[in-house]
Amino acid sequence: MDILAALKQEEAKFEKLLDNARQQLETVRTAIKLFAGVGSKSKTTGKTKRKKHVMSAATKAKIAKSAKKRWAKIKAEKKGKA
């Protein structure tokens, strides 16, 4: 094997390692960006900022109806066993 071919093989190996390292670095940077706001405190209130979850009235009614239906089923099963 001539020296030029061997050097080109080494170059290719290092290029592959460099690409791997760059991908890992990008992954770490992305993670840092995602976790940057987690656990940080607001300057004005001292509490962490959370977005208020807003649910429509129709969705609340649907959930309540389902819950009542589940509890009615459980109570009916208990009554039937006793």
Secondary structure, DSSP 8 states (H G I E B T S, - for coil): --HHHHHHHHHHHHHHHHHHHHHHHHHHHHHHHHHSSTT---TTTSS---------HHHHHHHHHHHHHHHHHHHHHHHHH-
